[in-house]
Amino acid sequence: MDEFGPVTVKNIPYSDLETLSRSVKKYGGIFILKAPSGGPGTPAVDAHCWFPSLEDSIQFKLQWTNPDDD
């Protein structure tokens, strides 16, 4: 099995967490929420998501990450 890192989605508004959860489940993944990269007071969280295959990871990343994020 190839190893690959998590997909990180930064500064997800609290209102989008249910949608994020459904998307992660669609690809059979898991996620954890961490403090937002936007700093204290940001009304959002960062999500670190892992998936069972690289293909699933790529498909999720295409839906959720900003093209400017690396």
Helices and strands as residue ranges (DSSP letters): E 7-13, G 14-16, H 17-26, E 30-34, E 44-50, H 54-64
